[in-house]
Amino acid sequence: MREITREEWLHQAIDALRPKFEEIGFPLPEKIHVSVGFGYGAKRESSIILGQCWPTPLSEDGVNHIFLSPEMDDSARVLDVLIHELVHAADNCKSGHKGDFAKYAKMLGLTGKMTATVATPELAETLAELASAIGPYSHAKLYTRGRPVKPEGPKRPEAPEEPEEPAAPSGPKKQGTRMIKVQCSTECKCGGYVVRTTAKWIEVGMPICPAGTVMTIA
């Protein structure tokens, strides 16, 4: 049995969520395009756009287009963002994050700031069950700010004698567990900007130089 694509996975989720929209009197359009991609206007230095829905007048075929960020790979969170964008599709993006959008989003179980909703515990449980029923989300997460670096483990007790140092592999020199040197390319407009940070923050995301380039471990 072949593995379904991520788009097929998302369409199965939409079909499963349709009855919920019917129940609250806010039905989804018969046809919706959904895919994985970056939201229009997303920049490295700005906040991440997890999802985006486009209204039918802007589509050549008159169908809503929904894009979900490739930076997400947690199936329950993907469904959480998807249902937010489906509310936009049902509204055809007419209300922004107010009016009917806010009304029906809350009825479905979305809460928090309407521009960045999260599922209530009840909805989160429902979405987790749906994710389990569909199966694994067929998507490999994309690290746009650099792949996280896992912090080094605890130091081993010092040996009585210093062992002979093995031959070093090519690439950046290994650094200590405290401050890690991160540098931008000298070819960048910043001229090779350098900062030091900890593994904890590198795991969250690589720093960005003043010119907007993602930096790398020196």
Rosetta constraint file for C-alpha pairs under 8 A:
AtomPair CA 3 CA 138 HARMONIC 7.67 0.50
AtomPair CA 4 CA 8 HARMONIC 6.01 0.50
AtomPair CA 4 CA 9 HARMONIC 6.51 0.50
AtomPair CA 4 CA 138 HARMONIC 6.90 0.50
AtomPair CA 5 CA 9 HARMONIC 6.23 0.50
AtomPair CA 5 CA 138 HARMONIC 5.79 0.50
AtomPair CA 5 CA 139 HARMONIC 7.98 0.50
AtomPair CA 6 CA 10 HARMONIC 6.20 0.50
AtomPair CA 6 CA 35 HARMONIC 7.78 0.50
AtomPair CA 6 CA 36 HARMONIC 7.87 0.50
AtomPair CA 6 CA 137 HARMONIC 6.32 0.50
AtomPair CA 6 CA 138 HARMONIC 4.70 0.50
AtomPair CA 6 CA 139 HARMONIC 5.89 0.50
AtomPair CA 7 CA 11 HARMONIC 6.19 0.50
AtomPair CA 7 CA 34 HARMONIC 6.63 0.50
AtomPair CA 7 CA 35 HARMONIC 5.58 0.50
AtomPair CA 7 CA 36 HARMONIC 7.49 0.50
AtomPair CA 8 CA 12 HARMONIC 6.17 0.50
AtomPair CA 9 CA 13 HARMONIC 6.36 0.50
AtomPair CA 9 CA 134 HARMONIC 7.08 0.50
AtomPair CA 9 CA 137 HARMONIC 6.67 0.50
AtomPair CA 9 CA 138 HARMONIC 7.24 0.50
AtomPair CA 10 CA 14 HARMONIC 6.27 0.50
AtomPair CA 10 CA 34 HARMONIC 6.99 0.50
AtomPair CA 10 CA 35 HARMONIC 7.70 0.50
AtomPair CA 11 CA 15 HARMONIC 6.25 0.50
AtomPair CA 11 CA 34 HARMONIC 7.19 0.50
AtomPair CA 12 CA 16 HARMONIC 6.24 0.50
AtomPair CA 12 CA 134 HARMONIC 7.36 0.50
AtomPair CA 13 CA 17 HARMONIC 6.18 0.50
AtomPair CA 13 CA 79 HARMONIC 7.50 0.50
AtomPair CA 13 CA 130 HARMONIC 7.51 0.50
AtomPair CA 13 CA 131 HARMONIC 7.99 0.50
AtomPair CA 13 CA 134 HARMONIC 7.50 0.50
AtomPair CA 14 CA 18 HARMONIC 6.15 0.50
AtomPair CA 16 CA 130 HARMONIC 7.89 0.50
AtomPair CA 17 CA 21 HARMONIC 6.95 0.50
AtomPair CA 17 CA 83 HARMONIC 7.91 0.50
AtomPair CA 18 CA 22 HARMONIC 6.37 0.50
AtomPair CA 18 CA 27 HARMONIC 7.10 0.50
AtomPair CA 18 CA 28 HARMONIC 6.48 0.50
AtomPair CA 19 CA 23 HARMONIC 6.11 0.50
AtomPair CA 20 CA 24 HARMONIC 6.73 0.50
AtomPair CA 20 CA 108 HARMONIC 7.29 0.50
AtomPair CA 21 CA 25 HARMONIC 6.40 0.50
AtomPair CA 21 CA 26 HARMONIC 5.20 0.50
AtomPair CA 21 CA 27 HARMONIC 4.96 0.50
AtomPair CA 21 CA 28 HARMONIC 6.55 0.50
AtomPair CA 21 CA 108 HARMONIC 7.67 0.50
AtomPair CA 22 CA 26 HARMONIC 5.83 0.50
AtomPair CA 22 CA 27 HARMONIC 4.83 0.50
AtomPair CA 22 CA 28 HARMONIC 7.68 0.50
AtomPair CA 24 CA 104 HARMONIC 7.49 0.50
AtomPair CA 24 CA 107 HARMONIC 7.26 0.50
AtomPair CA 24 CA 108 HARMONIC 7.84 0.50
AtomPair CA 26 CA 90 HARMONIC 6.50 0.50
AtomPair CA 26 CA 104 HARMONIC 7.35 0.50
AtomPair CA 27 CA 90 HARMONIC 6.18 0.50
AtomPair CA 28 CA 86 HARMONIC 7.26 0.50
AtomPair CA 28 CA 87 HARMONIC 7.96 0.50
AtomPair CA 28 CA 89 HARMONIC 6.80 0.50
AtomPair CA 28 CA 90 HARMONIC 4.72 0.50
AtomPair CA 29 CA 89 HARMONIC 7.14 0.50
AtomPair CA 29 CA 90 HARMONIC 6.22 0.50
AtomPair CA 31 CA 63 HARMONIC 6.55 0.50
AtomPair CA 31 CA 64 HARMONIC 7.71 0.50
AtomPair CA 32 CA 63 HARMONIC 5.96 0.50
AtomPair CA 32 CA 64 HARMONIC 5.33 0.50
AtomPair CA 32 CA 65 HARMONIC 6.30 0.50
AtomPair CA 32 CA 66 HARMONIC 7.54 0.50
AtomPair CA 32 CA 89 HARMONIC 7.93 0.50
AtomPair CA 33 CA 63 HARMONIC 6.83 0.50
AtomPair CA 33 CA 64 HARMONIC 6.07 0.50
AtomPair CA 33 CA 65 HARMONIC 4.70 0.50
AtomPair CA 33 CA 66 HARMONIC 6.06 0.50
AtomPair CA 34 CA 65 HARMONIC 5.85 0.50
AtomPair CA 34 CA 66 HARMONIC 4.61 0.50
AtomPair CA 34 CA 67 HARMONIC 5.88 0.50
AtomPair CA 34 CA 68 HARMONIC 7.85 0.50
AtomPair CA 35 CA 66 HARMONIC 6.38 0.50
AtomPair CA 35 CA 67 HARMONIC 5.10 0.50
AtomPair CA 35 CA 68 HARMONIC 6.42 0.50
AtomPair CA 36 CA 67 HARMONIC 5.23 0.50
AtomPair CA 36 CA 68 HARMONIC 4.75 0.50
AtomPair CA 36 CA 69 HARMONIC 5.90 0.50
AtomPair CA 36 CA 70 HARMONIC 5.78 0.50
AtomPair CA 37 CA 67 HARMONIC 5.39 0.50
AtomPair CA 37 CA 68 HARMONIC 5.73 0.50
AtomPair CA 37 CA 69 HARMONIC 5.38 0.50
AtomPair CA 37 CA 70 HARMONIC 5.83 0.50
AtomPair CA 38 CA 42 HARMONIC 6.81 0.50
AtomPair CA 38 CA 49 HARMONIC 7.27 0.50
AtomPair CA 38 CA 67 HARMONIC 6.87 0.50
AtomPair CA 38 CA 68 HARMONIC 6.99 0.50
AtomPair CA 38 CA 69 HARMONIC 5.42 0.50
AtomPair CA 38 CA 70 HARMONIC 6.97 0.50
AtomPair CA 39 CA 49 HARMONIC 5.84 0.50
AtomPair CA 39 CA 50 HARMONIC 7.49 0.50
AtomPair CA 39 CA 51 HARMONIC 6.55 0.50
AtomPair CA 39 CA 52 HARMONIC 5.73 0.50
AtomPair CA 39 CA 67 HARMONIC 6.57 0.50
AtomPair CA 39 CA 68 HARMONIC 7.57 0.50
AtomPair CA 39 CA 69 HARMONIC 7.15 0.50
AtomPair CA 40 CA 52 HARMONIC 7.94 0.50
AtomPair CA 42 CA 46 HARMONIC 6.77 0.50
AtomPair CA 42 CA 47 HARMONIC 7.54 0.50
AtomPair CA 42 CA 48 HARMONIC 6.64 0.50
AtomPair CA 42 CA 49 HARMONIC 6.22 0.50
AtomPair CA 43 CA 47 HARMONIC 7.55 0.50
AtomPair CA 43 CA 48 HARMONIC 7.69 0.50
AtomPair CA 44 CA 48 HARMONIC 7.80 0.50
AtomPair CA 44 CA 144 HARMONIC 7.99 0.50
AtomPair CA 44 CA 145 HARMONIC 7.76 0.50
AtomPair CA 44 CA 212 HARMONIC 7.13 0.50
AtomPair CA 45 CA 208 HARMONIC 7.67 0.50
AtomPair CA 45 CA 212 HARMONIC 6.66 0.50
AtomPair CA 49 CA 69 HARMONIC 6.79 0.50
AtomPair CA 50 CA 68 HARMONIC 5.84 0.50
AtomPair CA 50 CA 69 HARMONIC 4.80 0.50
AtomPair CA 50 CA 71 HARMONIC 7.84 0.50
AtomPair CA 50 CA 72 HARMONIC 7.70 0.50
AtomPair CA 50 CA 81 HARMONIC 6.96 0.50
AtomPair CA 51 CA 66 HARMONIC 7.23 0.50
AtomPair CA 51 CA 67 HARMONIC 5.61 0.50
AtomPair CA 51 CA 68 HARMONIC 4.44 0.50
AtomPair CA 51 CA 69 HARMONIC 5.90 0.50
AtomPair CA 51 CA 81 HARMONIC 6.32 0.50
AtomPair CA 51 CA 82 HARMONIC 7.21 0.50
AtomPair CA 51 CA 85 HARMONIC 6.60 0.50
AtomPair CA 52 CA 66 HARMONIC 5.65 0.50
AtomPair CA 52 CA 67 HARMONIC 5.29 0.50
AtomPair CA 52 CA 68 HARMONIC 6.63 0.50
AtomPair CA 52 CA 85 HARMONIC 6.38 0.50
AtomPair CA 53 CA 64 HARMONIC 6.83 0.50
AtomPair CA 53 CA 65 HARMONIC 5.66 0.50
AtomPair CA 53 CA 66 HARMONIC 4.39 0.50
AtomPair CA 53 CA 67 HARMONIC 6.52 0.50
AtomPair CA 53 CA 85 HARMONIC 5.71 0.50
AtomPair CA 53 CA 86 HARMONIC 7.79 0.50
AtomPair CA 53 CA 88 HARMONIC 6.41 0.50
AtomPair CA 53 CA 89 HARMONIC 6.59 0.50
AtomPair CA 53 CA 93 HARMONIC 7.42 0.50
AtomPair CA 54 CA 58 HARMONIC 6.99 0.50
AtomPair CA 54 CA 59 HARMONIC 7.71 0.50
AtomPair CA 54 CA 64 HARMONIC 5.53 0.50
AtomPair CA 54 CA 65 HARMONIC 5.13 0.50
AtomPair CA 54 CA 66 HARMONIC 6.43 0.50
AtomPair CA 54 CA 89 HARMONIC 7.66 0.50
AtomPair CA 54 CA 92 HARMONIC 7.76 0.50
AtomPair CA 54 CA 93 HARMONIC 7.08 0.50
AtomPair CA 55 CA 59 HARMONIC 7.15 0.50
AtomPair CA 55 CA 63 HARMONIC 7.48 0.50
AtomPair CA 55 CA 64 HARMONIC 5.28 0.50
AtomPair CA 55 CA 65 HARMONIC 7.23 0.50
AtomPair CA 55 CA 89 HARMONIC 7.04 0.50
AtomPair CA 55 CA 92 HARMONIC 5.12 0.50
AtomPair CA 55 CA 93 HARMONIC 5.62 0.50
AtomPair CA 56 CA 61 HARMONIC 7.85 0.50
AtomPair CA 56 CA 62 HARMONIC 4.55 0.50
AtomPair CA 56 CA 63 HARMONIC 4.92 0.50
AtomPair CA 56 CA 64 HARMONIC 4.97 0.50
AtomPair CA 56 CA 65 HARMONIC 7.84 0.50
AtomPair CA 56 CA 92 HARMONIC 6.77 0.50
AtomPair CA 57 CA 62 HARMONIC 6.02 0.50
AtomPair CA 58 CA 62 HARMONIC 7.33 0.50
AtomPair CA 59 CA 63 HARMONIC 6.02 0.50
AtomPair CA 59 CA 64 HARMONIC 6.99 0.50
AtomPair CA 59 CA 65 HARMONIC 7.61 0.50
AtomPair CA 64 CA 89 HARMONIC 6.19 0.50
AtomPair CA 64 CA 92 HARMONIC 7.36 0.50
AtomPair CA 66 CA 85 HARMONIC 6.82 0.50
AtomPair CA 68 CA 72 HARMONIC 7.98 0.50
AtomPair CA 68 CA 78 HARMONIC 7.65 0.50
AtomPair CA 68 CA 81 HARMONIC 7.66 0.50
AtomPair CA 68 CA 82 HARMONIC 7.31 0.50
AtomPair CA 70 CA 139 HARMONIC 7.89 0.50
AtomPair CA 70 CA 140 HARMONIC 7.89 0.50
AtomPair CA 70 CA 141 HARMONIC 5.93 0.50
AtomPair CA 70 CA 142 HARMONIC 5.60 0.50
AtomPair CA 71 CA 141 HARMONIC 5.27 0.50
AtomPair CA 71 CA 142 HARMONIC 4.95 0.50
AtomPair CA 71 CA 143 HARMONIC 6.30 0.50
AtomPair CA 71 CA 144 HARMONIC 7.36 0.50
AtomPair CA 72 CA 77 HARMONIC 7.53 0.50
AtomPair CA 72 CA 78 HARMONIC 6.54 0.50
AtomPair CA 72 CA 141 HARMONIC 5.94 0.50
AtomPair CA 72 CA 142 HARMONIC 7.73 0.50
AtomPair CA 73 CA 77 HARMONIC 7.90 0.50
AtomPair CA 73 CA 78 HARMONIC 7.03 0.50
AtomPair CA 73 CA 137 HARMONIC 7.02 0.50
AtomPair CA 73 CA 139 HARMONIC 6.32 0.50
AtomPair CA 73 CA 140 HARMONIC 6.63 0.50
AtomPair CA 73 CA 141 HARMONIC 5.33 0.50
AtomPair CA 74 CA 78 HARMONIC 6.13 0.50
AtomPair CA 74 CA 137 HARMONIC 7.59 0.50
AtomPair CA 75 CA 79 HARMONIC 6.28 0.50
AtomPair CA 75 CA 128 HARMONIC 7.77 0.50
AtomPair CA 75 CA 131 HARMONIC 5.97 0.50
AtomPair CA 75 CA 136 HARMONIC 7.22 0.50
AtomPair CA 75 CA 137 HARMONIC 5.62 0.50
AtomPair CA 76 CA 80 HARMONIC 6.23 0.50
AtomPair CA 76 CA 124 HARMONIC 7.26 0.50
AtomPair CA 76 CA 127 HARMONIC 5.79 0.50
AtomPair CA 76 CA 128 HARMONIC 5.25 0.50
AtomPair CA 76 CA 131 HARMONIC 6.09 0.50
AtomPair CA 77 CA 81 HARMONIC 6.29 0.50
AtomPair CA 78 CA 82 HARMONIC 5.98 0.50
AtomPair CA 79 CA 83 HARMONIC 6.08 0.50
AtomPair CA 79 CA 127 HARMONIC 6.40 0.50
AtomPair CA 79 CA 131 HARMONIC 7.66 0.50
AtomPair CA 80 CA 84 HARMONIC 6.67 0.50
AtomPair CA 80 CA 118 HARMONIC 6.64 0.50
AtomPair CA 80 CA 119 HARMONIC 6.12 0.50
AtomPair CA 80 CA 124 HARMONIC 7.44 0.50
AtomPair CA 80 CA 127 HARMONIC 7.19 0.50
AtomPair CA 81 CA 85 HARMONIC 6.45 0.50
AtomPair CA 81 CA 117 HARMONIC 7.95 0.50
AtomPair CA 81 CA 118 HARMONIC 7.81 0.50
AtomPair CA 82 CA 86 HARMONIC 6.11 0.50
AtomPair CA 83 CA 87 HARMONIC 6.35 0.50
AtomPair CA 84 CA 88 HARMONIC 6.86 0.50
AtomPair CA 84 CA 105 HARMONIC 6.99 0.50
AtomPair CA 84 CA 110 HARMONIC 7.60 0.50
AtomPair CA 84 CA 117 HARMONIC 7.20 0.50
AtomPair CA 85 CA 89 HARMONIC 6.37 0.50
AtomPair CA 86 CA 90 HARMONIC 6.11 0.50
AtomPair CA 87 CA 91 HARMONIC 6.22 0.50
AtomPair CA 87 CA 101 HARMONIC 6.27 0.50
AtomPair CA 87 CA 104 HARMONIC 7.23 0.50
AtomPair CA 87 CA 105 HARMONIC 6.41 0.50
AtomPair CA 88 CA 92 HARMONIC 5.69 0.50
AtomPair CA 88 CA 93 HARMONIC 4.88 0.50
AtomPair CA 88 CA 94 HARMONIC 7.85 0.50
AtomPair CA 88 CA 96 HARMONIC 7.65 0.50
AtomPair CA 88 CA 101 HARMONIC 6.60 0.50
AtomPair CA 89 CA 93 HARMONIC 6.26 0.50
AtomPair CA 91 CA 95 HARMONIC 6.92 0.50
AtomPair CA 91 CA 100 HARMONIC 7.16 0.50
AtomPair CA 91 CA 101 HARMONIC 6.68 0.50
AtomPair CA 95 CA 99 HARMONIC 5.62 0.50
AtomPair CA 95 CA 100 HARMONIC 6.19 0.50
AtomPair CA 95 CA 101 HARMONIC 5.89 0.50
AtomPair CA 96 CA 101 HARMONIC 6.85 0.50
AtomPair CA 97 CA 101 HARMONIC 5.57 0.50
AtomPair CA 97 CA 102 HARMONIC 5.92 0.50
AtomPair CA 97 CA 114 HARMONIC 5.73 0.50
AtomPair CA 97 CA 115 HARMONIC 6.07 0.50
AtomPair CA 98 CA 102 HARMONIC 4.98 0.50
AtomPair CA 98 CA 103 HARMONIC 7.71 0.50
AtomPair CA 98 CA 114 HARMONIC 7.60 0.50
AtomPair CA 99 CA 103 HARMONIC 6.24 0.50
AtomPair CA 100 CA 104 HARMONIC 5.99 0.50
AtomPair CA 101 CA 105 HARMONIC 5.83 0.50
AtomPair CA 102 CA 106 HARMONIC 6.16 0.50
AtomPair CA 102 CA 114 HARMONIC 6.53 0.50
AtomPair CA 103 CA 107 HARMONIC 6.47 0.50
AtomPair CA 104 CA 108 HARMONIC 6.15 0.50
AtomPair CA 105 CA 109 HARMONIC 6.48 0.50
AtomPair CA 105 CA 110 HARMONIC 5.34 0.50
AtomPair CA 105 CA 111 HARMONIC 7.68 0.50
AtomPair CA 106 CA 110 HARMONIC 4.94 0.50
AtomPair CA 106 CA 111 HARMONIC 6.08 0.50
AtomPair CA 108 CA 123 HARMONIC 7.66 0.50
AtomPair CA 109 CA 119 HARMONIC 5.94 0.50
AtomPair CA 109 CA 120 HARMONIC 5.56 0.50
AtomPair CA 109 CA 122 HARMONIC 7.33 0.50
AtomPair CA 109 CA 123 HARMONIC 5.48 0.50
AtomPair CA 110 CA 117 HARMONIC 5.86 0.50
AtomPair CA 110 CA 118 HARMONIC 5.56 0.50
AtomPair CA 110 CA 119 HARMONIC 4.64 0.50
AtomPair CA 110 CA 120 HARMONIC 5.90 0.50
AtomPair CA 110 CA 123 HARMONIC 7.53 0.50
AtomPair CA 111 CA 117 HARMONIC 5.40 0.50
AtomPair CA 111 CA 118 HARMONIC 5.50 0.50
AtomPair CA 111 CA 119 HARMONIC 6.06 0.50
AtomPair CA 111 CA 120 HARMONIC 6.17 0.50
AtomPair CA 112 CA 116 HARMONIC 7.10 0.50
AtomPair CA 112 CA 117 HARMONIC 5.15 0.50
AtomPair CA 112 CA 118 HARMONIC 6.22 0.50
AtomPair CA 113 CA 117 HARMONIC 5.51 0.50
AtomPair CA 119 CA 123 HARMONIC 5.50 0.50
AtomPair CA 119 CA 124 HARMONIC 5.31 0.50
AtomPair CA 120 CA 124 HARMONIC 5.91 0.50
AtomPair CA 121 CA 125 HARMONIC 6.16 0.50
AtomPair CA 122 CA 126 HARMONIC 6.48 0.50
AtomPair CA 123 CA 127 HARMONIC 6.12 0.50
AtomPair CA 124 CA 128 HARMONIC 6.07 0.50
AtomPair CA 125 CA 129 HARMONIC 6.30 0.50
AtomPair CA 126 CA 130 HARMONIC 6.26 0.50
AtomPair CA 127 CA 131 HARMONIC 6.05 0.50
AtomPair CA 128 CA 132 HARMONIC 6.21 0.50
AtomPair CA 129 CA 133 HARMONIC 6.19 0.50
AtomPair CA 130 CA 134 HARMONIC 6.24 0.50
AtomPair CA 131 CA 135 HARMONIC 6.04 0.50
AtomPair CA 131 CA 136 HARMONIC 7.33 0.50
AtomPair CA 131 CA 137 HARMONIC 7.85 0.50
AtomPair CA 132 CA 136 HARMONIC 7.34 0.50
AtomPair CA 143 CA 147 HARMONIC 5.37 0.50
AtomPair CA 143 CA 148 HARMONIC 7.93 0.50
AtomPair CA 145 CA 205 HARMONIC 5.33 0.50
AtomPair CA 145 CA 206 HARMONIC 5.24 0.50
AtomPair CA 145 CA 207 HARMONIC 7.64 0.50
AtomPair CA 145 CA 214 HARMONIC 6.20 0.50
AtomPair CA 146 CA 205 HARMONIC 6.34 0.50
AtomPair CA 146 CA 206 HARMONIC 5.48 0.50
AtomPair CA 146 CA 214 HARMONIC 7.29 0.50
AtomPair CA 146 CA 216 HARMONIC 7.72 0.50
AtomPair CA 147 CA 203 HARMONIC 7.59 0.50
AtomPair CA 147 CA 205 HARMONIC 7.55 0.50
AtomPair CA 147 CA 206 HARMONIC 7.85 0.50
AtomPair CA 148 CA 202 HARMONIC 6.03 0.50
AtomPair CA 148 CA 203 HARMONIC 4.07 0.50
AtomPair CA 148 CA 204 HARMONIC 6.58 0.50
AtomPair CA 148 CA 205 HARMONIC 6.45 0.50
AtomPair CA 148 CA 206 HARMONIC 7.65 0.50
AtomPair CA 149 CA 199 HARMONIC 6.47 0.50
AtomPair CA 149 CA 202 HARMONIC 6.17 0.50
AtomPair CA 149 CA 203 HARMONIC 5.15 0.50
AtomPair CA 150 CA 199 HARMONIC 6.80 0.50
AtomPair CA 150 CA 200 HARMONIC 7.89 0.50
AtomPair CA 150 CA 203 HARMONIC 6.40 0.50
AtomPair CA 151 CA 177 HARMONIC 7.38 0.50
AtomPair CA 151 CA 199 HARMONIC 5.26 0.50
AtomPair CA 151 CA 200 HARMONIC 6.65 0.50
AtomPair CA 151 CA 203 HARMONIC 7.95 0.50
AtomPair CA 152 CA 177 HARMONIC 6.43 0.50
AtomPair CA 159 CA 163 HARMONIC 7.93 0.50
AtomPair CA 172 CA 217 HARMONIC 7.34 0.50
AtomPair CA 172 CA 218 HARMONIC 5.74 0.50
AtomPair CA 173 CA 218 HARMONIC 7.52 0.50
AtomPair CA 175 CA 180 HARMONIC 6.40 0.50
AtomPair CA 175 CA 181 HARMONIC 7.95 0.50
AtomPair CA 176 CA 180 HARMONIC 7.06 0.50
AtomPair CA 177 CA 198 HARMONIC 7.59 0.50
AtomPair CA 177 CA 199 HARMONIC 7.38 0.50
AtomPair CA 178 CA 197 HARMONIC 7.95 0.50
AtomPair CA 178 CA 198 HARMONIC 5.87 0.50
AtomPair CA 178 CA 199 HARMONIC 7.59 0.50
AtomPair CA 179 CA 196 HARMONIC 5.62 0.50
AtomPair CA 179 CA 197 HARMONIC 5.09 0.50
AtomPair CA 179 CA 198 HARMONIC 4.95 0.50
AtomPair CA 179 CA 199 HARMONIC 7.66 0.50
AtomPair CA 180 CA 196 HARMONIC 5.16 0.50
AtomPair CA 180 CA 197 HARMONIC 5.20 0.50
AtomPair CA 180 CA 198 HARMONIC 5.63 0.50
AtomPair CA 180 CA 199 HARMONIC 6.96 0.50
AtomPair CA 180 CA 217 HARMONIC 7.36 0.50
AtomPair CA 181 CA 194 HARMONIC 7.11 0.50
AtomPair CA 181 CA 195 HARMONIC 6.00 0.50
AtomPair CA 181 CA 196 HARMONIC 4.45 0.50
AtomPair CA 181 CA 197 HARMONIC 6.68 0.50
AtomPair CA 181 CA 217 HARMONIC 6.08 0.50
AtomPair CA 181 CA 218 HARMONIC 5.70 0.50
AtomPair CA 182 CA 194 HARMONIC 5.83 0.50
AtomPair CA 182 CA 195 HARMONIC 5.37 0.50
AtomPair CA 182 CA 196 HARMONIC 5.77 0.50
AtomPair CA 182 CA 197 HARMONIC 7.34 0.50
AtomPair CA 182 CA 207 HARMONIC 7.72 0.50
AtomPair CA 182 CA 215 HARMONIC 6.34 0.50
AtomPair CA 182 CA 216 HARMONIC 5.46 0.50
AtomPair CA 182 CA 217 HARMONIC 4.35 0.50
AtomPair CA 182 CA 218 HARMONIC 5.22 0.50
AtomPair CA 183 CA 192 HARMONIC 6.30 0.50
AtomPair CA 183 CA 193 HARMONIC 5.74 0.50
AtomPair CA 183 CA 194 HARMONIC 4.40 0.50
AtomPair CA 183 CA 195 HARMONIC 6.42 0.50
AtomPair CA 183 CA 215 HARMONIC 5.54 0.50
AtomPair CA 183 CA 216 HARMONIC 5.60 0.50
AtomPair CA 183 CA 217 HARMONIC 6.16 0.50
AtomPair CA 183 CA 218 HARMONIC 5.50 0.50
AtomPair CA 184 CA 188 HARMONIC 7.00 0.50
AtomPair CA 184 CA 190 HARMONIC 7.72 0.50
AtomPair CA 184 CA 191 HARMONIC 7.72 0.50
AtomPair CA 184 CA 192 HARMONIC 4.72 0.50
AtomPair CA 184 CA 193 HARMONIC 5.23 0.50
AtomPair CA 184 CA 194 HARMONIC 6.48 0.50
AtomPair CA 184 CA 209 HARMONIC 6.71 0.50
AtomPair CA 184 CA 213 HARMONIC 7.29 0.50
AtomPair CA 184 CA 214 HARMONIC 7.32 0.50
AtomPair CA 184 CA 215 HARMONIC 4.68 0.50
AtomPair CA 184 CA 216 HARMONIC 6.31 0.50
AtomPair CA 185 CA 191 HARMONIC 7.15 0.50
AtomPair CA 185 CA 192 HARMONIC 4.99 0.50
AtomPair CA 185 CA 193 HARMONIC 7.64 0.50
AtomPair CA 185 CA 215 HARMONIC 7.58 0.50
AtomPair CA 186 CA 190 HARMONIC 7.53 0.50
AtomPair CA 186 CA 191 HARMONIC 4.81 0.50
AtomPair CA 186 CA 192 HARMONIC 4.03 0.50
AtomPair CA 186 CA 193 HARMONIC 7.77 0.50
AtomPair CA 187 CA 191 HARMONIC 6.41 0.50
AtomPair CA 187 CA 192 HARMONIC 7.12 0.50
AtomPair CA 188 CA 192 HARMONIC 6.53 0.50
AtomPair CA 188 CA 211 HARMONIC 7.52 0.50
AtomPair CA 188 CA 213 HARMONIC 7.62 0.50
AtomPair CA 189 CA 211 HARMONIC 6.17 0.50
AtomPair CA 190 CA 209 HARMONIC 6.92 0.50
AtomPair CA 190 CA 210 HARMONIC 6.41 0.50
AtomPair CA 190 CA 211 HARMONIC 5.67 0.50
AtomPair CA 193 CA 209 HARMONIC 6.28 0.50
AtomPair CA 193 CA 210 HARMONIC 7.92 0.50
AtomPair CA 197 CA 201 HARMONIC 6.82 0.50
AtomPair CA 197 CA 202 HARMONIC 7.30 0.50
AtomPair CA 198 CA 202 HARMONIC 6.47 0.50
AtomPair CA 199 CA 203 HARMONIC 6.09 0.50
AtomPair CA 200 CA 204 HARMONIC 6.84 0.50
AtomPair CA 201 CA 205 HARMONIC 6.42 0.50
AtomPair CA 201 CA 206 HARMONIC 7.61 0.50
AtomPair CA 202 CA 206 HARMONIC 5.14 0.50
AtomPair CA 202 CA 207 HARMONIC 7.43 0.50
AtomPair CA 206 CA 214 HARMONIC 6.47 0.50
AtomPair CA 206 CA 215 HARMONIC 6.26 0.50
AtomPair CA 206 CA 216 HARMONIC 7.07 0.50
AtomPair CA 207 CA 214 HARMONIC 6.20 0.50
AtomPair CA 207 CA 215 HARMONIC 5.74 0.50
AtomPair CA 208 CA 212 HARMONIC 5.67 0.50
AtomPair CA 208 CA 213 HARMONIC 5.39 0.50
AtomPair CA 208 CA 214 HARMONIC 4.55 0.50
AtomPair CA 208 CA 215 HARMONIC 5.57 0.50
AtomPair CA 209 CA 213 HARMONIC 5.43 0.50
AtomPair CA 209 CA 214 HARMONIC 6.57 0.50
AtomPair CA 209 CA 215 HARMONIC 6.50 0.50
